[in-house]
């Protein structure tokens, strides 16, 4: 899989997970008394680590774009 395709997939996942984190349904579910109190933190961690992975892959996408422009 090419770095650009990876980045696109990560971006799609990030957007979907962020939409869940901002949804009323998620907020209601995560505020219930019978769920793991760290539920919101876990989803926030997923977004944080996914963003970190995207930053790492972006470097390879940018290098490739620059190399193609120089060629």
DSSP file (Angstrom, degrees, kcal/mol; ACC not computed):
  #  RESIDUE AA STRUCTURE BP1 BP2  ACC     N-H-->O    O-->H-N    N-H-->O    O-->H-N    TCO  KAPPA ALPHA  PHI   PSI    X-CA   Y-CA   Z-CA
    1    1 A X              0   0    0      0, 0.0     2,-0.1     0, 0.0     0, 0.0   0.000 360.0 360.0 360.0 131.5    0.0    0.0    0.0
    2    2 A X     >  -     0   0    0      1,-0.1     4,-2.4     4,-0.0     3,-0.4  -0.397 360.0-116.3 -71.7 148.8    1.4    3.4   -1.0
    3    3 A X  H  > S+     0   0    0      1,-0.2     4,-2.7     2,-0.2     5,-0.2   0.859 115.6  54.9 -55.1 -37.5    1.9    6.0    1.7
    4    4 A X  H  > S+     0   0    0      2,-0.2     4,-2.2     1,-0.2    -1,-0.2   0.902 108.7  47.5 -64.2 -40.0   -0.7    8.3    0.1
    5    5 A X  H  > S+     0   0    0     -3,-0.4     4,-2.4     2,-0.2    -2,-0.2   0.901 111.5  51.4 -66.2 -41.4   -3.3    5.6    0.2
    6    6 A X  H  X S+     0   0    0     -4,-2.4     4,-2.9     1,-0.2    -2,-0.2   0.942 110.1  49.2 -58.9 -47.2   -2.4    4.8    3.9
    7    7 A X  H  X S+     0   0    0     -4,-2.7     4,-2.6     1,-0.2    -2,-0.2   0.897 110.1  50.8 -61.6 -41.0   -2.8    8.5    4.7
    8    8 A X  H  X S+     0   0    0     -4,-2.2     4,-2.2     2,-0.2    -1,-0.2   0.907 111.4  48.2 -62.5 -41.3   -6.2    8.6    3.0
    9    9 A X  H  X S+     0   0    0     -4,-2.4     4,-2.5     2,-0.2    -2,-0.2   0.922 111.9  49.0 -65.4 -44.4   -7.3    5.6    4.9
   10   10 A X  H  X S+     0   0    0     -4,-2.9     4,-3.0     1,-0.2    -2,-0.2   0.916 110.4  51.9 -60.0 -43.2   -6.1    7.1    8.2
   11   11 A X  H  X S+     0   0    0     -4,-2.6     4,-2.5     2,-0.2    -2,-0.2   0.909 109.7  48.9 -61.1 -42.6   -7.9   10.3    7.4
   12   12 A X  H  X S+     0   0    0     -4,-2.2     4,-2.2     2,-0.2    -1,-0.2   0.933 113.4  46.7 -62.8 -45.6  -11.2    8.5    6.7
   13   13 A X  H  X S+     0   0    0     -4,-2.5     4,-2.9     2,-0.2     5,-0.3   0.923 111.8  51.2 -61.1 -45.0  -10.9    6.6    9.9
   14   14 A X  H  X S+     0   0    0     -4,-3.0     4,-2.8     1,-0.2     5,-0.2   0.924 110.4  48.6 -59.9 -45.8  -10.0    9.7   11.9
   15   15 A X  H  X S+     0   0    0     -4,-2.5     4,-1.9     1,-0.2    -1,-0.2   0.904 113.5  46.9 -62.5 -41.5  -13.0   11.6   10.5
   16   16 A X  H  X S+     0   0    0     -4,-2.2     4,-1.8     2,-0.2    -2,-0.2   0.919 114.6  45.7 -66.9 -43.7  -15.4    8.7   11.3
   17   17 A X  H  X S+     0   0    0     -4,-2.9     4,-2.6     1,-0.2    -2,-0.2   0.894 111.8  52.0 -67.9 -38.9  -14.1    8.2   14.8
   18   18 A X  H  X S+     0   0    0     -4,-2.8     4,-1.4    -5,-0.3    -1,-0.2   0.889 107.3  53.1 -63.8 -38.1  -14.2   12.0   15.4
   19   19 A X  H  X S+     0   0    0     -4,-1.9     4,-0.5    -5,-0.2    -1,-0.2   0.895 109.8  48.4 -63.0 -39.5  -17.8   12.0   14.3
   20   20 A X  H >< S+     0   0    0     -4,-1.8     3,-1.4     1,-0.2     6,-0.4   0.943 109.0  53.0 -63.2 -47.2  -18.6    9.3   16.8
   21   21 A X  H 3< S+     0   0    0     -4,-2.6    -1,-0.2     1,-0.3    -2,-0.2   0.769 113.7  43.7 -61.5 -26.1  -16.8   11.1   19.6
   22   22 A X  H 3< S+     0   0    0     -4,-1.4    -1,-0.3    -5,-0.2    -2,-0.2   0.454  91.5 110.1 -97.8  -2.3  -18.9   14.2   18.9
   23   23 A X  S <X S-     0   0    0     -3,-1.4     4,-2.1    -4,-0.5     5,-0.1  -0.411  72.1-129.9 -78.4 150.7  -22.2   12.5   18.5
   24   24 A X  H  > S+     0   0    0      1,-0.2     4,-2.5     2,-0.2     5,-0.2   0.864 108.7  57.5 -62.9 -37.1  -25.0   12.8   21.0
   25   25 A X  H  > S+     0   0    0      2,-0.2     4,-2.5     1,-0.2    -1,-0.2   0.910 106.8  47.5 -62.5 -43.1  -25.4    9.0   21.1
   26   26 A X  H  > S+     0   0    0     -6,-0.4     4,-3.2     2,-0.2     5,-0.2   0.934 111.7  50.2 -64.0 -45.4  -21.7    8.6   22.1
   27   27 A X  H  X S+     0   0    0     -4,-2.1     4,-1.1     1,-0.2    -2,-0.2   0.913 112.5  46.7 -60.6 -42.8  -22.0   11.2   24.8
   28   28 A X  H  < S+     0   0    0     -4,-2.5     4,-0.3     2,-0.2     3,-0.3   0.924 115.4  46.3 -64.5 -43.8  -25.1    9.6   26.2
   29   29 A X  H >< S+     0   0    0     -4,-2.5     3,-1.3     1,-0.2    -2,-0.2   0.926 113.1  48.0 -65.1 -45.1  -23.6    6.2   26.2
   30   30 A X  H 3< S+     0   0    0     -4,-3.2    10,-0.2     1,-0.3    -1,-0.2   0.669 107.6  56.8 -74.2 -15.0  -20.3    7.3   27.7
   31   31 A X  T 3< S+     0   0    0     -4,-1.1    -1,-0.3    -3,-0.3    -2,-0.2   0.425  81.3 113.6 -93.8   0.9  -22.0    9.2   30.5
   32   32 A X  S X  S-     0   0    0     -3,-1.3     3,-0.8    -4,-0.3    -3,-0.0  -0.359  71.3-129.7 -69.0 153.9  -23.9    6.2   31.7
   33   33 A X  T 3  S+     0   0    0      1,-0.2    -1,-0.1    -2,-0.0     4,-0.1   0.678 101.0  61.8 -77.1 -18.1  -23.1    4.9   35.2
   34   34 A X  T 3  S+     0   0    0      2,-0.1     2,-0.3     3,-0.0    -1,-0.2   0.186  90.5  81.8 -98.8  19.2  -22.7    1.3   34.0
   35   35 A X  S <  S-     0   0    0     -3,-0.8     2,-0.2    -5,-0.1    -5,-0.0  -0.781  96.5 -76.5-117.5 164.8  -19.8    1.8   31.6
   36   36 A X    >   -     0   0    0     -2,-0.3     3,-2.1     1,-0.2     4,-0.2  -0.399  39.4-138.5 -56.5 123.2  -16.0    2.1   32.0
   37   37 A X  T 3  S+     0   0    0      1,-0.3     3,-0.3    -2,-0.2     4,-0.2   0.681 102.1  58.6 -63.1 -15.4  -15.5    5.6   33.4
   38   38 A X  T 3> S+     0   0    0      1,-0.2     4,-2.6     2,-0.1    -1,-0.3   0.264  71.4 111.9 -94.4  11.7  -12.5    6.0   31.1
   39   39 A X  H <> S+     0   0    0     -3,-2.1     4,-1.7     1,-0.2    -1,-0.2   0.897  79.0  44.8 -54.3 -47.0  -14.6    5.3   28.0
   40   40 A X  H  > S+     0   0    0     -3,-0.3     4,-2.3   -10,-0.2    -1,-0.2   0.882 112.0  53.7 -65.9 -37.3  -14.2    8.9   26.6
   41   41 A X  H  > S+     0   0    0     -4,-0.2     4,-2.5     1,-0.2    -2,-0.2   0.906 105.5  53.3 -63.6 -41.4  -10.5    8.8   27.4
   42   42 A X  H  X S+     0   0    0     -4,-2.6     4,-2.1     2,-0.2    -1,-0.2   0.920 110.6  46.2 -61.0 -43.9  -10.0    5.6   25.4
   43   43 A X  H  X S+     0   0    0     -4,-1.7     4,-2.2     1,-0.2    -1,-0.2   0.898 111.6  52.0 -67.4 -38.6  -11.6    7.2   22.3
   44   44 A X  H  X S+     0   0    0     -4,-2.3     4,-2.3     1,-0.2    -1,-0.2   0.889 108.2  52.1 -61.5 -38.9   -9.6   10.3   22.8
   45   45 A X  H  X S+     0   0    0     -4,-2.5     4,-2.9     2,-0.2     5,-0.3   0.903 106.4  53.4 -63.6 -41.4   -6.4    8.1   22.9
   46   46 A X  H  X S+     0   0    0     -4,-2.1     4,-2.5     1,-0.2     5,-0.2   0.938 110.8  46.4 -58.7 -47.0   -7.4    6.4   19.7
   47   47 A X  H  X S+     0   0    0     -4,-2.2     4,-2.4     1,-0.2    -1,-0.2   0.906 112.5  51.0 -62.3 -41.4   -7.7    9.8   18.0
   48   48 A X  H  X S+     0   0    0     -4,-2.3     4,-2.0     2,-0.2    -2,-0.2   0.937 113.7  42.7 -62.4 -47.9   -4.4   11.0   19.4
   49   49 A X  H  X S+     0   0    0     -4,-2.9     4,-2.3     2,-0.2    -1,-0.2   0.860 113.2  52.4 -70.4 -34.8   -2.5    7.9   18.3
   50   50 A X  H  X S+     0   0    0     -4,-2.5     4,-2.3    -5,-0.3    -1,-0.2   0.905 109.2  50.1 -65.4 -40.9   -4.2    7.9   14.9
   51   51 A X  H  X S+     0   0    0     -4,-2.4     4,-2.2    -5,-0.2    -2,-0.2   0.901 109.6  51.8 -62.8 -40.6   -3.2   11.5   14.4
   52   52 A X  H  X S+     0   0    0     -4,-2.0     4,-1.8     1,-0.2    -2,-0.2   0.906 109.2  49.5 -61.5 -42.3    0.4   10.6   15.4
   53   53 A X  H  X S+     0   0    0     -4,-2.3     4,-2.2     1,-0.2    -2,-0.2   0.899 109.2  52.6 -64.3 -40.4    0.4    7.8   12.8
   54   54 A X  H  X S+     0   0    0     -4,-2.3     4,-2.7     1,-0.2    -2,-0.2   0.908 106.9  52.6 -62.3 -41.4   -0.9   10.2   10.2
   55   55 A X  H  X S+     0   0    0     -4,-2.2     4,-1.1     1,-0.2    -1,-0.2   0.894 109.4  49.7 -61.5 -39.8    1.9   12.7   10.9
   56   56 A X  H  X S+     0   0    0     -4,-1.8     4,-0.7     1,-0.2     3,-0.3   0.915 114.0  44.0 -65.3 -42.8    4.5   10.0   10.5
   57   57 A X  H >X S+     0   0    0     -4,-2.2     4,-1.7     1,-0.2     3,-0.7   0.851 103.0  66.4 -72.1 -34.4    3.1    8.9    7.2
   58   58 A X  H 3X S+     0   0    0     -4,-2.7     4,-3.0     1,-0.3     5,-0.2   0.865  93.1  61.5 -54.8 -37.0    2.7   12.5    5.9
   59   59 A X  H 3X S+     0   0    0     -4,-1.1     4,-2.2    -3,-0.3    -1,-0.3   0.902 105.7  45.7 -57.2 -42.3    6.4   12.8    5.9
   60   60 A X  H <X S+     0   0    0     -3,-0.7     4,-1.9    -4,-0.7    -1,-0.2   0.848 112.6  50.5 -71.5 -33.8    6.7   10.0    3.3
   61   61 A X  H  X S+     0   0    0     -4,-1.7     4,-2.2     2,-0.2    -2,-0.2   0.926 112.2  47.3 -68.0 -44.4    3.9   11.5    1.2
   62   62 A X  H  X S+     0   0    0     -4,-3.0     4,-2.3     2,-0.2    -2,-0.2   0.895 111.0  51.5 -64.7 -40.9    5.6   14.9    1.3
   63   63 A X  H  X S+     0   0    0     -4,-2.2     4,-2.6    -5,-0.2    -1,-0.2   0.914 110.8  48.8 -62.1 -43.0    9.0   13.5    0.4
   64   64 A X  H  X S+     0   0    0     -4,-1.9     4,-2.4     2,-0.2    -2,-0.2   0.901 110.4  50.3 -65.4 -40.9    7.5   11.7   -2.6
   65   65 A X  H  X S+     0   0    0     -4,-2.2     4,-1.9     2,-0.2    -1,-0.2   0.914 112.3  47.4 -63.7 -42.8    5.7   14.7   -3.8
   66   66 A X  H  X S+     0   0    0     -4,-2.3     4,-1.9     2,-0.2    -2,-0.2   0.919 111.5  50.7 -64.7 -43.4    8.9   16.8   -3.6
   67   67 A X  H  X S+     0   0    0     -4,-2.6     4,-1.8     1,-0.2    -2,-0.2   0.894 110.4  49.6 -61.6 -39.7   10.9   14.1   -5.4
   68   68 A X  H  < S+     0   0    0     -4,-2.4    -1,-0.2     1,-0.2    -2,-0.2   0.851 109.8  51.1 -68.9 -33.3    8.3   13.9   -8.2
   69   69 A X  H  < S+     0   0    0     -4,-1.9    -1,-0.2     1,-0.2    -2,-0.2   0.843 110.6  48.9 -70.8 -32.9    8.4   17.7   -8.6
   70   70 A X  H  <        0   0    0     -4,-1.9    -2,-0.2     1,-0.2    -1,-0.2   0.838 360.0 360.0 -73.9 -34.4   12.2   17.7   -8.9
   71   71 A X     <        0   0    0     -4,-1.8    -1,-0.2    -5,-0.2    -2,-0.2   0.476 360.0 360.0 -69.3 360.0   12.2   14.9  -11.5
